Amino acid sequence: MHLLPSAHVDTFARDHLPPADEWPELHFDLPELHYPDRLNCGAELLDATIAALGPDRPCLRTEDGEVWSYGELRARTDRIARVLTEDLGVVPGNRVLLRGTTTPWLVACWLAVMKAGAVAVTVLAAQRRTELATMVEIAQVSHALCDARALEELAAVGAAGLRITPYGGDGPDDLLTLAAAQPDTPFPAVATSADDVALIAFTSGTTGRPKGCMHFHRDVLAIADTFSAHVLRPEPDDVFAGTPPLGFTFGLGGLVIFPMRVGASALLLEQPSPKTLPAAIARHRVSVLFTAPTAYRALLDGADSGSGAADLSSLRRCVSAGENLPAATWQAWYDRTGLPLINGIGATEMLHIFISAADGDARPGVTGVAVPGFRAHVVDPATGAEVPDGTPGLLAVQGPTGCRYLDDPRQHAYVRDGWNLTGDTYVRDAEGRFRYQARADDMIISAGYNIAGPEVEEALLRHPDVREAAVIGVPDEQRGQIVKAFVVLAEGVPADEGTVKALQDFVKSTISAYKYPRAVEFREALPRTPTGKLQRFRLRGPDL
């Protein structure tokens, strides 16, 4: 591993990369992945797009109809970059935490951090002081730009040396007030190295201390030049929208990096939900949608409710990621809209999606094939050796991006023999398609049988009385574990023993009988992350 000379004055990020022998192998098989040694992803996404397509194209849209052009975004970004470097003392390599809901100003702040050569640590507006304090400590954050409406929890962190600057307020030290006093002249982006760290993304995680994933300037462009360019294939007139916040790399890619790479625009929803999405899609003629499987199912429920609110006719590309996409949801969406959902698996460690399929290559119940630029196979968990097609094992991936944890011993577990091990159990078929089985630590072993929870969930979701389902293994003296299902029922369905038996019988008739849920618990809702990812650990509870 040979790193290019860094432009960082503050060398913390580079100094805390994993040792060279713990890195995954990186591959740059596509010619578009051969980036110049000096590369600033903020300048590429903003300045280079303007140079190619002009400043007047719409870039960022809001729910109330406000539209920022690329030129307007650059002017505001450059003013913020001047405040960062001239007023706040940010130097290349400093970590700058960004906290706020999904607005054009948050995007401008992120781009300004990129152009200033600093390192963005984008977090969720929903995260609380204890979570924030941990991330500030791990990343040694020196500066923070925070939506004035979300200051309380960040201010309560009380980290020594952390300088917090609000934006969107009315104080004299507000970022936007300071930016307005800056001259309207171009800010020359710092000539960062292609392998200077651009961002630290913290894993959404389920338990334990969060892991900071370090990604380079070239990585930011690589996810656009692989998955977006070759699978999503957006067009300059597309309007993107979605539910994931920018604190998750799924949202950063789908709402900022991918549209800006081609000169398209993005509708930014501050409080997105399955209930508000249909009206937003219809009003703004959204054509590219990024969200989780639960939201697609909710959109279908709304479309079929007779309310007439779900006009989805403008959509042409729909991406599902964040958790397993049930075959029943894929098929129902296709039947309703004629659009094959673009299923995908990504990881914070890999930055974005690396296995997917679109159009005629998409199949219900199948994630897809390795995205151009990536390689994937299935390996034995014990030996790391590749297993034959049709045999379950751990998914192993290589490509132009890869896992580089910030000073974390868990690097050993994620990277083995140069491959990124995502922690997912998969089967590859003879045609090279990858089918998800379960998270490796969610596989249920009952009376000697291996049972993949998502398969049972898919069976339950085929029943008309089931709105949502989650399946886990719980301890059992006789069988080791049994399958337990948590079910959200459709409106009006009784949560009684008769329904339990009906669902159990239905599963037995749909998949192998030994996989049926021996325990069923009804819930009003299932615990999920802000991106819609199911939190199974919260279903297990402290006694499980």
DRENRO-951462 format. One line per field, with one value per residue (C-alpha): x, z, y. Coordinates in nm, 4 decimals, padded with zeros to 6 digits. Each point is the difference from the previous one (the first is absolute). Last residue first. Layout:
xx (X; ...)
zz (Z; ...)
yy (Y; ...)
REM end
This chain:
xx (-03.2871; -00.0699; 00.1318; -00.2335; 00.0024; -00.2302; 00.2399; 00.2817; -00.2118; 00.0258; -00.1654; 00.1478; -00.2457; 00.2568; -00.0750; 00.0679; -00.2850; -00.1907; -00.3147; -00.3489; -00.3305; 00.1365; -00.1344; 00.2126; 00.0251; 00.1852; 00.0542; 00.0733; 00.0039; 00.3369; -00.0614; -00.2897; 00.2171; -00.1414; -00.3478; -00.2360; 00.1808; 00.0019; -00.3775; -00.0564; 00.1975; -00.1874; -00.3397; 00.1050; 00.1067; -00.3167; -00.2155; 00.2105; -00.0885; 00.1133; -00.3235; 00.0383; -00.1672; 00.2935; 00.2693; 00.2135; 00.3480; 00.1768; 00.2930; 00.0969; 00.1916; 00.1908; 00.1272; 00.3466; 00.1955; -00.2769; -00.0916; 00.0966; -00.1031; 00.1823; -00.1453; 00.0691; -00.1222; -00.2688; -00.1428; -00.3297; -00.1918; -00.3477; -00.1328; -00.3687; 00.0479; 00.2554; 00.2991; 00.1810; 00.0091; 00.1926; 00.2434; 00.0629; 00.0695; 00.2605; 00.1409; 00.0647; 00.2276; -00.0402; 00.2908; -00.1408; 00.1654; -00.2968; -00.0199; 00.2965; -00.1144; 00.2320; 00.0013; 00.3763; 00.0785; -00.2585; -00.2464; -00.0474; 00.0515; 00.0132; 00.2962; -00.0167; 00.3064; -00.1926; 00.0772; -00.1559; 00.1712; -00.1303; 00.0376; 00.0593; 00.0777; 00.2769; 00.1470; 00.3311; 00.2298; 00.2723; 00.3782; 00.0570; -00.2561; -00.1393; -00.3007; 00.1247; 00.3527; -00.1309; -00.1770; 00.3147; -00.1119; 00.2242; -00.2423; -00.1277; 00.1137; -00.2435; 00.0020; -00.0503; 00.1290; -00.1187; 00.0072; -00.2814; -00.0500; -00.3501; 00.0074; -00.1297; -00.2976; 00.0692; -00.1774; 00.3199; 00.2964; 00.1780; 00.2957; 00.2494; -00.0094; 00.0652; -00.2631; -00.2650; 00.0239; -00.0036; -00.2449; 00.1287; 00.0097; 00.1906; -00.0671; 00.0614; -00.3262; -00.2498; 00.0226; -00.3211; -00.3560; -00.1803; -00.2360; -00.3451; -00.1816; 00.2311; 00.1745; 00.2040; -00.2755; 00.0086; 00.2523; 00.2351; 00.2009; 00.3139; 00.2454; -00.2225; 00.1549; 00.2888; 00.1677; 00.0228; -00.3368; -00.1353; -00.1889; -00.2447; -00.2269; -00.3438; -00.0948; -00.3777; -00.1454; -00.2479; -00.3374; -00.1631; -00.2478; 00.1187; 00.3644; -00.0593; -00.1871; 00.2799; 00.2777; -00.2046; -00.0677; 00.3669; 00.0928; 00.2670; 00.2634; 00.1147; 00.1466; -00.0595; -00.2754; 00.0536; -00.2833; 00.0628; -00.2830; -00.2346; -00.2295; -00.3093; 00.0075; -00.3240; -00.0721; -00.2723; -00.2994; -00.1313; -00.1095; 00.2210; 00.1983; 00.2396; 00.0484; 00.0750; 00.2383; 00.1827; 00.0208; 00.1587; 00.2475; 00.0758; 00.0634; 00.2443; 00.2262; 00.0312; 00.1627; -00.2286; 00.0869; -00.2684; -00.1572; -00.2726; 00.0155; -00.3642; -00.0476; 00.3092; -00.0613; -00.3627; 00.1037; 00.2916; -00.1906; -00.1495; 00.3040; 00.2060; 00.2342; 00.0494; 00.2414; -00.0586; 00.2654; -00.1099; 00.3120; 00.1146; 00.1987; 00.3393; 00.1464; 00.2344; -00.2345; -00.2839; 00.2184; 00.1957; -00.2778; -00.3301; 00.0790; 00.3624; -00.0415; -00.3227; 00.1524; 00.3079; -00.2087; 00.0291; -00.1542; -00.3392; -00.1653; -00.3579; 00.0355; -00.0077; 00.1697; -00.1323; 00.1409; 00.0720; 00.3730; -00.0574; 00.0620; 00.1502; -00.0924; 00.2115; 00.3115; 00.0338; -00.1534; 00.1554; 00.3496; 00.0903; -00.2153; 00.1476; 00.3473; -00.0484; -00.0270; 00.2713; 00.2450; -00.0305; 00.0809; -00.2188; 00.0540; -00.2524; -00.0477; -00.1296; -00.2697; 00.0530; -00.2295; -00.3412; -00.2105; 00.2207; -00.0669; 00.3682; 00.1754; 00.1079; 00.3329; 00.0395; 00.2527; 00.3116; 00.2847; 00.0379; -00.0677; 00.2311; -00.1523; 00.0571; -00.2022; -00.2922; 00.0442; -00.2934; -00.1646; -00.0971; -00.3161; 00.1827; -00.0805; -00.2437; -00.2888; 00.2059; 00.0287; -00.3758; -00.0447; 00.2351; -00.1774; 00.2362; -00.2221; -00.2996; -00.3107; 00.0037; 00.0394; 00.3501; 00.1584; 00.3770; 00.1350; 00.3682; 00.1080; 00.3180; -00.1249; -00.3119; -00.3095; -00.2356; -00.2956; 00.0576; -00.0629; -00.3294; -00.1282; 00.1090; -00.2591; -00.2085; 00.3131; 00.1096; 00.3518; 00.3449; 00.2582; 00.3726; 00.2870; -00.1138; 00.2383; -00.1613; -00.0485; -00.0800; -00.2482; -00.1618; -00.0385; -00.1313; -00.2599; -00.1355; -00.0203; -00.1504; -00.2783; -00.0346; -00.3155; 00.1714; 00.2158; 00.3742; 00.2287; 00.3703; 00.1569; 00.3793; 00.1640; 00.1451; -00.1866; -00.1808; -00.1289; -00.1121; -00.1754; -00.1758; -00.1331; -00.1115; -00.1790; -00.1783; -00.1094; -00.1228; -00.2066; -00.1911; -00.0037; -00.0228; 00.3006; 00.3397; 00.3385; 00.3175; 00.3214; 00.3198; 00.3114; 00.2045; 00.0451; -00.0184; -00.3091; 00.0700; -00.3598; 00.0046; 00.2354; -00.0145; -00.3539; -00.1440; 00.1644; -00.1470; -00.3415; 00.0311; 00.1096; -00.2990; -00.2437; 00.1374; 00.0251; -00.3596; -00.1190; 00.1890; -00.1338; -00.3491; -00.1871; -00.3751; -00.2599; -00.3330; -00.1176; 00.1273; 00.3519; 00.2030; 00.3751; 00.1799; -00.1930; 00.2211; 00.1170; 00.3705; 00.1068; 00.0172; 00.3692; 00.1594; -00.2907; 00.0539; 00.3725; -00.0615; -00.2573; 00.0615; 00.3652; 00.0760; -00.1540; 00.1843; 00.3396; 00.2555; 00.3751; 00.1467; -00.2340; -00.2731; 00.0124; -00.3493; -00.1419; 00.2208; -00.1820; 00.2037; 00.1090; 00.0444; 00.0756; 00.1193; -00.1336; 00.2248; 00.1374; 00.3562; 00.0225; -00.0717; -00.3412; -00.0337; 00.0627; 00.2868; -00.1925; -00.2931; 00.2091; 00.2210; -00.1131; 00.1771; -00.1622; 00.1120; 00.1313; 00.2787; -00.1370; -00.0406; 00.1836; -00.1446)
zz (02.5421; 00.3398; -00.0987; -00.2979; -00.3152; -00.1773; 00.0573; -00.1527; -00.3127; -00.0915; -00.3435; -00.2368; -00.0896; -00.0596; 00.3356; 00.1669; 00.0629; 00.2859; -00.1208; 00.0464; 00.1736; 00.0939; -00.0073; 00.1352; -00.1697; 00.1344; -00.1845; -00.3155; -00.2963; -00.1305; 00.0614; -00.2469; -00.3003; -00.1752; -00.1047; 00.1548; 00.3344; -00.0117; -00.0499; 00.2849; 00.2351; -00.1169; 00.0516; 00.3392; 00.1221; -00.1435; 00.1984; 00.3087; -00.0012; -00.1418; -00.1914; -00.3516; -00.0257; -00.1479; -00.1392; 00.2577; 00.1189; 00.0728; 00.2153; -00.0872; 00.2169; -00.1463; 00.2591; 00.1412; 00.1701; -00.0939; 00.3374; 00.2417; -00.2272; -00.0436; -00.2444; -00.3716; -00.1775; -00.2545; -00.0962; -00.1727; -00.1368; -00.1469; 00.0417; -00.0571; -00.3741; 00.0569; -00.2321; 00.2697; 00.2176; -00.2643; -00.0486; 00.3742; 00.0089; -00.2739; 00.1781; 00.3149; -00.1745; 00.1614; 00.0481; 00.1288; 00.2833; 00.2338; -00.0644; -00.1186; -00.0874; -00.2156; 00.1373; 00.0654; -00.3651; -00.1082; -00.1998; -00.3251; -00.2821; -00.3569; -00.2215; -00.3746; -00.1715; -00.2513; 00.1901; 00.3155; 00.2805; 00.3531; 00.2665; 00.3737; 00.0899; 00.2346; -00.2611; -00.0386; -00.1952; -00.1714; 00.0240; 00.1807; 00.2631; 00.0489; 00.2281; 00.3000; 00.0061; -00.0382; 00.3324; 00.1682; -00.0681; -00.0769; -00.2520; -00.2015; -00.3579; -00.1842; -00.3771; -00.3168; -00.3536; 00.0184; 00.2121; 00.1606; 00.2121; 00.0900; 00.2669; -00.0835; -00.1354; -00.2676; -00.3368; -00.1839; 00.1556; 00.2981; -00.0167; 00.2802; 00.3038; 00.2247; 00.2734; -00.1611; -00.3351; -00.2777; -00.2485; -00.2855; -00.1054; -00.2311; -00.0511; -00.2871; -00.1711; 00.2786; 00.1130; -00.0845; 00.1248; 00.3341; -00.0869; 00.1536; -00.2988; -00.3017; -00.1623; -00.3162; -00.2277; 00.1640; 00.2799; 00.2060; 00.3179; 00.1936; 00.1026; 00.1453; 00.2074; 00.2214; 00.0226; 00.3823; 00.0154; -00.1780; -00.3193; -00.1234; -00.2872; -00.1484; -00.2992; 00.0072; -00.3296; -00.1125; -00.1450; 00.2713; 00.1870; -00.1165; 00.0371; 00.3505; 00.0991; -00.1413; 00.1843; 00.3238; -00.0262; -00.0733; 00.3278; -00.0265; 00.2686; 00.1873; -00.0685; -00.3734; -00.2562; -00.3075; -00.2238; -00.3531; -00.2266; 00.2335; -00.1456; 00.0113; 00.3766; 00.0742; 00.3530; 00.1381; -00.1603; 00.3411; -00.1272; 00.2459; -00.2743; -00.0633; 00.3702; 00.0651; -00.2951; 00.1382; 00.3364; -00.1663; -00.1771; 00.3324; 00.1735; -00.2743; 00.0692; -00.2032; -00.3007; -00.2757; -00.3473; -00.2124; 00.2416; -00.1664; 00.2684; 00.1030; -00.0658; 00.1812; 00.2886; 00.0344; 00.0047; 00.2436; 00.2884; 00.1479; -00.0717; 00.1964; -00.0762; 00.2564; -00.1601; -00.3590; -00.2503; -00.3644; -00.2026; -00.3374; -00.2917; -00.1232; -00.0502; 00.3039; 00.1917; -00.0076; 00.1227; 00.2685; 00.1722; 00.0573; -00.0737; 00.1096; 00.3188; 00.0762; -00.0151; 00.1725; 00.3083; 00.1660; -00.3182; 00.1124; -00.1743; -00.1228; -00.3698; -00.2899; -00.3374; -00.2884; -00.3334; -00.2773; -00.0107; -00.0402; 00.2486; -00.0935; 00.3189; -00.0882; -00.1862; 00.0863; 00.3470; 00.1119; -00.1398; -00.0845; 00.2770; 00.2613; -00.1340; 00.0339; 00.3782; 00.0144; -00.1839; 00.2788; 00.2551; 00.2438; 00.3696; 00.1840; 00.3667; 00.2035; 00.2616; 00.3457; 00.0609; -00.1279; -00.3126; -00.2328; -00.1966; -00.0885; 00.0296; -00.3163; 00.0017; -00.3076; -00.2457; 00.0981; -00.2385; -00.2607; -00.3076; 00.1560; 00.0874; -00.2103; 00.2252; -00.1926; -00.1195; 00.1386; -00.2733; 00.0828; 00.1581; 00.2842; 00.3511; 00.2225; -00.0959; 00.1187; 00.3530; 00.0197; -00.1437; 00.2564; 00.2911; 00.2108; -00.0133; 00.1103; -00.2112; -00.0530; -00.3160; 00.0812; 00.3360; 00.0590; 00.2589; 00.0968; 00.1702; 00.2041; 00.3084; -00.0684; 00.1800; -00.1670; 00.1152; -00.2891; -00.2404; 00.1666; 00.0105; -00.3415; -00.2240; -00.1095; -00.0678; -00.2543; 00.1049; -00.1451; 00.2248; 00.0464; 00.1693; -00.0296; 00.1481; -00.2146; 00.2899; 00.2541; -00.2148; -00.0904; 00.3645; 00.1010; -00.2766; 00.1197; 00.3600; -00.1107; -00.2096; -00.3662; -00.1790; -00.2082; -00.1369; -00.0449; -00.2781; 00.0849; -00.2875; -00.0296; -00.0987; -00.3387; -00.0158; -00.3118; 00.1857; 00.3038; -00.2325; -00.1760; 00.3321; 00.1079; -00.3304; 00.0387; 00.3527; -00.1351; -00.2688; 00.2732; 00.1411; 00.3760; 00.1918; 00.1339; -00.1685; 00.1932; -00.1374; 00.0345; -00.0711; -00.2910; -00.1884; 00.2410; 00.1654; 00.1637; 00.0605; -00.1736; -00.2968; -00.0746; 00.0990; -00.0888; -00.3420; -00.0552; 00.0954; -00.2671; -00.2538; 00.0764; -00.0353; -00.3408; -00.1101; 00.0951; -00.1890; -00.3102; 00.0204; 00.0227; 00.3272; -00.0180; 00.2615; -00.0536; 00.3582; 00.0117; -00.0913; -00.3182; -00.0548; -00.3362; -00.2684; -00.3054; -00.0293; 00.0670; -00.3263; -00.1124; -00.0156; 00.1999; 00.2454; 00.0501; 00.0494; 00.2624; 00.2050; 00.0064; -00.0977; 00.2311; 00.2923; -00.0963; 00.0164; -00.2050; -00.0383; -00.1072; -00.2998; 00.0000; -00.1730; 00.0926; -00.3390; -00.1617; 00.1871; 00.1825; 00.2897; 00.2617; 00.3707; 00.2155; 00.3525; 00.2521; 00.3027; -00.1331; -00.0486; 00.3660; 00.0541; -00.0587; 00.3132; -00.1238; -00.3181; 00.1991; 00.2566; -00.2576; 00.0687; -00.2798; -00.2520; -00.3621; 00.0060; -00.2142; -00.1727; 00.1961; -00.1010; 00.1070)
yy (-01.3118; 00.1535; 00.3420; 00.0289; -00.2105; 00.2428; 00.2883; -00.2053; -00.0453; 00.3676; 00.0086; 00.2557; 00.2758; 00.2728; 00.1659; -00.3394; -00.2393; -00.1584; -00.1786; 00.1446; -00.0803; -00.3422; -00.3546; -00.2830; -00.3380; -00.3049; -00.3278; 00.1981; -00.2437; -00.1172; -00.3720; 00.0138; 00.0759; 00.3086; 00.1198; -00.2557; 00.0052; 00.3819; 00.0055; -00.2437; 00.2230; 00.3094; -00.1633; -00.1332; 00.3442; 00.1555; -00.2407; 00.0621; 00.3692; 00.3317; 00.0608; 00.1446; 00.3415; 00.1863; -00.2253; -00.1742; 00.0903; -00.3280; -00.1041; -00.3564; -00.2454; -00.2921; -00.2421; -00.0425; -00.2769; -00.2409; -00.1516; 00.2749; 00.2877; 00.3284; 00.2568; 00.0298; 00.3106; 00.0894; 00.3366; 00.0626; 00.2966; 00.0530; -00.3531; -00.0879; -00.0559; -00.2777; 00.0314; 00.1956; -00.3107; -00.1953; 00.2850; 00.0184; -00.3745; 00.0425; 00.3054; -00.2111; -00.2469; -00.3423; -00.2399; -00.3297; -00.1942; 00.0200; 00.3751; 00.2051; 00.3526; 00.2121; 00.3550; 00.0234; -00.0660; 00.2550; -00.2011; -00.1925; 00.2485; -00.1313; 00.0878; -00.0519; -00.1467; -00.2122; -00.3226; 00.1420; 00.1895; -00.0531; 00.2682; 00.0385; 00.3597; 00.1171; 00.2343; -00.1777; 00.2342; -00.2042; 00.0436; -00.3283; 00.1011; 00.3510; 00.0502; -00.1958; 00.1385; 00.3600; -00.0634; 00.1303; 00.3591; 00.2985; 00.1486; -00.2929; -00.0391; -00.2252; 00.0093; 00.2001; -00.0661; -00.3609; -00.3131; -00.1988; -00.3131; -00.1251; -00.2676; -00.3450; -00.1913; -00.2640; 00.0260; 00.0843; -00.1758; 00.1591; 00.2390; -00.0585; 00.2308; -00.2986; 00.0285; 00.2209; -00.1874; 00.2554; 00.1499; 00.2142; 00.3623; 00.2312; 00.3718; 00.2457; -00.0885; -00.0792; -00.3631; -00.1798; 00.0295; 00.0134; -00.2852; -00.0547; 00.1435; 00.0267; 00.2963; -00.0607; 00.1288; 00.3437; 00.0311; -00.2131; 00.0486; -00.0905; 00.2742; 00.2735; 00.2808; 00.1107; -00.3440; 00.0130; 00.1758; -00.3042; -00.0694; -00.2584; 00.0825; -00.0547; 00.2114; -00.0417; -00.1153; 00.2674; -00.1007; 00.2094; -00.2242; -00.3430; 00.1017; 00.1325; -00.3175; -00.2163; 00.1824; 00.0024; -00.3737; -00.0712; 00.1663; 00.2712; -00.0641; 00.3085; 00.3438; -00.0126; 00.0554; 00.2165; 00.1200; 00.1280; 00.1294; 00.1815; 00.2675; -00.2259; -00.0475; 00.1844; -00.1238; 00.2244; -00.1711; -00.0984; -00.3411; -00.1835; -00.1750; 00.2845; 00.0566; -00.3671; 00.0033; 00.3010; -00.1773; -00.3038; 00.2222; 00.1715; -00.3314; -00.1008; 00.2995; 00.3197; 00.1632; 00.1334; 00.1253; 00.1730; 00.2474; 00.2048; 00.2717; -00.0128; -00.3730; -00.1216; 00.2405; -00.1134; -00.3662; 00.0537; 00.1595; -00.3182; -00.2176; 00.2514; 00.2866; 00.2743; 00.2455; -00.1123; 00.1065; -00.0241; -00.0684; 00.1333; -00.1443; 00.1187; -00.3480; -00.0222; 00.2292; -00.2533; -00.2877; 00.1857; 00.1929; -00.1815; -00.3651; 00.0004; 00.1997; -00.1870; -00.3486; 00.1462; 00.0655; 00.3418; 00.1396; -00.1280; -00.2968; 00.0682; 00.0623; 00.2410; 00.0430; 00.2118; -00.1153; 00.2498; -00.0743; -00.3756; -00.2801; -00.3386; -00.1910; -00.3045; 00.1182; 00.3683; -00.0125; -00.3265; 00.0617; 00.3610; 00.1452; -00.2355; 00.0830; 00.3758; -00.0110; -00.2662; 00.2287; 00.2586; -00.2685; -00.1901; -00.0685; -00.2167; 00.0904; -00.2937; 00.0487; -00.1576; -00.2939; -00.0963; 00.0448; 00.1952; 00.3154; -00.0132; 00.3328; 00.1747; 00.1832; 00.2158; 00.1357; -00.1962; 00.0823; -00.2718; 00.2127; 00.2576; 00.3336; 00.3082; 00.2318; 00.1456; 00.3578; 00.1991; 00.2030; 00.3584; 00.1373; 00.1696; -00.1242; 00.1908; -00.2296; -00.2964; 00.1418; 00.0416; -00.3492; -00.1498; 00.1672; 00.2094; 00.3112; -00.2075; -00.0587; -00.3757; -00.2072; -00.1215; -00.0614; -00.0042; -00.2423; 00.0065; -00.3233; 00.0574; -00.1798; -00.2050; 00.1270; -00.2442; 00.2143; 00.2425; -00.2866; -00.0934; 00.3582; 00.1223; -00.1658; 00.3002; 00.2047; -00.2612; -00.0965; 00.0615; -00.1648; 00.0531; -00.1877; -00.3613; -00.2563; -00.2710; -00.2435; 00.2726; 00.1896; -00.3320; -00.1015; 00.3419; -00.0109; -00.3326; 00.1252; 00.3323; -00.1430; -00.0952; 00.1130; 00.2697; -00.2760; 00.0314; 00.1226; -00.0139; 00.1935; 00.0151; 00.3305; 00.0902; 00.3309; -00.1219; -00.3058; 00.1998; 00.2436; -00.2885; -00.1281; 00.3472; 00.0581; -00.3353; 00.0960; 00.3331; -00.1735; -00.1859; -00.3541; 00.0505; 00.1200; -00.0913; 00.0325; -00.0817; 00.1500; -00.2027; 00.2017; -00.1422; 00.3247; 00.2946; 00.1463; 00.3347; 00.1031; 00.3373; -00.0497; -00.3739; -00.0887; 00.3397; -00.0211; -00.3473; 00.1379; 00.2698; -00.2611; -00.2210; 00.2890; 00.1017; -00.3633; -00.0740; 00.3072; -00.1102; -00.3540; 00.1447; 00.0065; -00.0583; 00.0940; -00.1762; -00.0479; -00.3587; 00.1066; -00.0367; -00.0220; 00.0016; 00.1863; 00.0728; 00.3596; -00.0388; -00.1662; -00.3645; -00.0945; 00.2809; -00.0129; -00.3727; 00.0586; 00.2683; -00.1913; -00.3740; 00.0211; 00.2919; -00.1852; -00.3198; 00.1680; -00.1924; 00.0237; -00.3355; -00.0144; -00.2643; -00.3379; -00.1190; 00.1010; -00.2653; -00.2768; -00.2648; 00.2173; -00.2693; 00.0377; -00.2891; 00.0391; 00.1712; -00.1842; -00.0338; 00.3771; 00.0757; 00.1580; 00.3761; 00.2060; 00.2187; 00.0764; 00.1345; 00.1905; 00.1773; 00.3570; 00.1866; -00.2298; 00.0331; -00.3549; -00.1444; -00.3124; -00.3192; -00.3175; -00.3350)
REM end
